[in-house]
């Protein structure tokens, strides 16, 4: 598995983890004031999602500037 596919798969799993932590946060808030570790638990996957999402956002522009993706599109009409 190449690096880009690994980052994409990691991003998918992080989004699932983030969703579960947010749901757990709301469930804990429904039972009363939650402990601080439950309140702040969604932040870890959120920051990891930020970095993996920014990487995937920049990837096409970086490939275009290197000429990798542009060469694949050029061919016989």
N, C-alpha and C positions, 0 to 999 in steps of 0.2 A: 504494500500500500504506500503510495507516495505521500509526501508531506502535506499537500493540499487536501487530499482526501481524508487524511488523518485529522487535520484541523476541522474540516467540515463535520466529520463524525463526532468529534469532541464537542463541537458547538451544539449539535443536536442533543447529545446527552446532557450537556450543561443546561439547556433550555428546559428539559424535563425535570432536572434537579431543582432548578430555580422555581418552576411552577409548583412543585411539591412543597418547597419551603414556604412559599407565599400562602398556599392553602393551609399549611400547618400554622402559620402565623395568624391567619384569620380565625382558625378554629380555636387557637389558644386565647385570642382576644375575646372570643365569645364566652369563654369560661371565667373571665376576670382579667386582671392585669397580668400579662405574661412575663416570664423572666427575660432578662436582657439578652441572653444567648438565643432565645427564639426570635426576638424582635430583629436582631442583627444577623441572623443566619442567612437570609436571602442575599446579603451583600457580597459574600464570597463568590457564589456562582454568577452574580450580576457583573462583577468586575472581570471575571474570566470570560463571560459572554462579550463584554465590551472589547477586550483585546482580540478575541477570536473573530468577532464581527468586523472590527476595523481591519484586521488582516485580510479577511475575505473581500472587504470593500475595496481595498487598495490593490489586490492581486491582479485584476484585469488591466488597471492602469499601468502597473509595473510591467506586465507582460507586453503591453502595447509599446511602452517606451523602449523595451529591449528588442522589440520587433518579432517576438515569438508568435504571438497570436495573429499578427497582421500577415505574416508569411503564410500561415495556414489558409487564410481566406483567398489569397491570390492564386488563381489557377485558370485553366481554360474555361471560357464562357459557355 
